Amino acid sequence: MNAPAHFADAATTPVFEMSTRRLFSGHYPETPHILPHNLTAHPLLEIEALAGLAERLPITSVEYNRGDLPIGVDGKPGSNGLTIAETIRRVADAESWAVLKNIEQVPAYHDLLLALLDELRPEIEAATGAMLTPQGFIFVSSPNSVTPYHFDPEHNILLQIRGSKVMTQFPAGDTKFVPDAAHETYHSGGPRELKWDDGFLSGGREFPLSPGDALFVPVMAPHFVKNGPAPSVSLSITWRSEWSYRESDARILNAILRKRGFAPKAPGRWPQQNYAKAYAFRVMRKLGLTGK
């Protein structure tokens, strides 16, 4: 499927214009902010195309659940009783949310993802070095559905394509919202869903999103999402940096140390680089000493 002319001719109509790139550069990598974008229509992001994509992806790359959920859930949410393609085609009344993971596995979506990230590559690499592990995720949500409280290890820009939603973000690295042990559990292979407390609400910041809005989400910033009154499609473009990988490795080392009775200090946030713990873990992993 070919991209529309306005997207293919990025030299004349980029998705992220120069003023947007300057805004992004002034906030990246630690400050959430809304950015304008020009990707409000694309044939690869239409509902029928997304249902087809869902059927092409491996089962491990799709997740879909009931959308009538609380902000906090204990473990993975329950099934909605539909297939992933049915969930997407019936998104208006399925009372569900779905995510298509690692869309770059399909060539057309790989090209879309890289074209978007390449527009921001100079600003990204000037701050955090080489752009590593580009990945894309598409969220298809029923009206009023909730994506529960969780966090993610990538640098992330969420582009709202259709419908509206409100993401509530909380400060990354603040142990009031996520204790260090929860980070360690996640990076050691545990779930990304987090324990919720209604007392957290006053510390969150709401970001309303409509088509043409994009939101930058820092690495491991806890958040939840409430969809608006219409079906929603959002595209998440993500990447890693050596800094984010070092934080992850330092967290895994801390988990190992905690299991052995120590109380390790948490890794530092940007611009701290966590060299010592990250490299110590990598040496241990190479030597088979991590117990994993």
N, C-alpha and C positions, 0 to 999 in steps of 0.2 A: 504494500500500500504506500503510495507516494505522499510526501508531505505537501501541504498547500504552499502556494508560491510565496506567501508572506513569511513562512517559516524557512523555506529552503533558501530564500535570498536574505540570509542573516546579515549580509554586509549593509543592506539598506534598512531592514527592519529587525533588529535584534530582539530577542525575548527580554533581555535585560539591557536597557539603554545605558549610556555612559553615566548619566546622573544617578541611576540605580546602582551601578558598579561603585561609584564614589561613596554612596550611602552605605553599601555593604562593607566596603573597605574600612570605613570609620568605626564599624561595630564588630567586625569579625576578629577573633573567634569566640568571644565570651559574652557578648551582649545580644539578647534577642531583640528583633526589630522586624517591622513589616516593610516589604519591598514591593514596588509595582512590577508587573510582568505583562507581556503581550501574548501569552499562550492561552487565550481563552477559548480557542477552538482548534481542534486537530483531529483528523480522522482516526488516529490510533487511540484516541481518548474517548471515543463515542462508546455508548453502552454495548452495542452489539460487538464491536471490535474487542472490548474488554472481556466480554463473555467468551469470545473465541480465544483470546490470550489465556484466560484461566484454564481452558481445556487443553492448551498446548504446554503449559507449565507442569513440571512434576508435582506430585501431591504434596511434597515437602515444601513447596514454594507458594502454597496458598493457605490462607487461614480465614475462616469465616465463622461467625457466632451470632447468637441472638444479640440484638442491639438494645433491648429494654433492660439495661444493666445499671447497677449503682456505680458510683465513681470508683469505689474500691471493691475488688473481687478477691476471693480466696482461691488461688489457682486459676487454671484456664476456664473461661466461660463455657456454658453448655452449647450443644449443637442446636441449629434451627430446623433440622429435619430435611433440608433441601440440599441439592448439589451446589457446587460453587457457581456453575453457569446459571442455574435457576435463580440463585440468590442475586446475582448481578442483573439478570434480565427482569427480575421482579422487585428490584430495589425499592420501587415506590411504595410497595405494600408488604415487603418481606420482614419488616421490623428487625433488620440485621445490619451488621457491618462486615465488610470483607476487605482483605488486603492481599494483593498479588505481589509476591516478594521476588527480588532479583529478576526484574523484567528484562535485564540486559542479557539474559539467556536466549532471548528471541532477537534475531538480527535487527529488525526494524526498530525495536524498542532500545536496543543497544545504541543504535545510531542517534536516536532522539536524546537519550541520556547524555551521551558524550558531547553532542552539539550544545546542549544547555550548559554543561559543566565547563566546556571550553571557553564559553563567553566570560566566565568568572575565574578561569584558571590563573590569570596574572595576579589578581587580588588575593586569591587563596594562597598561591605559592610564595608570594611576597611576605606573607605573615607566618604560615605554618609549614613551609617547605613543600616538597613534592606531594601532589594529590595522589593518594593511594586508594586502591580498592573502590572504584566508583560503583555504586549500586543504585537501583531505582525501585521504588515501591509505589503501588497505586492503591488508593483507598476508595472504596465504593460503599456509601453509607445510606441507610434508610432515613427518612425524616425522624428527627428527634432521638436518634440513636446515640449511644454513649460509648466511647472508647475509654476503658478504665485507666486509672492512674498507673503509669509505667515510665521507664526511661529507655534510652537507646545509646549505643556506643559510638554512633557516627556523628560527624558534622552534617547538618541536615537543613535543606530549604524545602518547605512544603508549599507547593503552588496550588491555589484553589482554582479549579477549572469550571465547575458548575455547582450550584447550590451555595449554601453558606454554613459556617460552623464557627464555634468559639473554642480556641485552645487556651487553657489556663496553664501557664508555666510557673515553675518554682525555681529558686536559685540552684544552679548546679553546684555540687560539692558541699552543700549546707546539710550537716548531720541532723538538723531539726526535721528535715523532710525525708531524708533517706540515711539511715545509720550506715556506718562504714561496713558493718558485717553484711548488709544487703548488697552493697557493691561487690564485696568479695564473693558472695554466693553467686551473683549473676555472672561475673567474669570467670568463675570456675565451672560454669555450665548450668547454672540455675535459671529460674524464670525471670522475665523482665517485669512482671506485674509486681506492684509494691503495696505495702500495707498502708491503708488510708486512715486518716483521722480528720474529722470535720473541723478540728481546730486549725488545720493547715490552711483553710480557705483564705484567711486574712493575709497570709504571706504570699499568695499567688497573684499573678498578673494576667488579666484577660486580654486576649488578642482576637478580636472579631475578624473573620475572613470572608470576603466575597470574591466572585470571579474577577481575576486581575490582581488579586493580592497574593503575596508570598510571605512566608514567615520563616525567619532563621531560628533554628533551635540548636543551642550549644550542646556539645557532647555531654551526655548523662544528665541533662536538665530534666527533672521529673515533670510530667504533664498529664493532663487528661483532656478529652475533646467531647464537646456536646454539639451534635449536628443541629442544623436549623430545620425549618418546617418543610423543606423540599429535599429530594434526593441529592446527594453530594458526590462529586468526583474530585479527588485531590491527587496530585503527583508529588512524591517525595524524592528529591535528588540528593544523594548522600555520598560522602567520601570519608576516608580516614587520613590521618597524618601520622608521621612517626611519633609525634607528641601523644596522640590519642592511644596509639599502640603501647607506648611506654607506660602511660597511666594504667592501661588494662593489665599489662604484665606485672606492674608493681602491686596492683590489687590482688592478683593471683598469688604472688609471693606472700603478701600479708595474710591471705587465707591459710596458706601453709603454716606460717609462723603462729597464727592464732590457734590452729589445731594442735600445735606443739606447746601451747601454754603461754605464749608471749602476747603482749598487747602492743602491736606495731603502730607506728605513726602513719596516718593517712597520707597518700601521695599528694603532692601539691598541684594546684590548678595552674593553668596558663598564667605566666610564661615559664613556671618551673617545669623541668624536663624529666625528673624522676629517673635519671640515668642509672644510678647505682642499683636500685632495686630491680629495674627492668632488666639490666644486663645480668644481674645475679640470677634472676629467674630463668633467663634464656640459657645461661650456662648449666643450671640445674636440669632444665628440660633436655638439653643436648646430652647430658650425662645420664639421663634417666633417673634423676633423683627427686622428682616432684611428686611421686606417688600417684600420678595420673595414668 
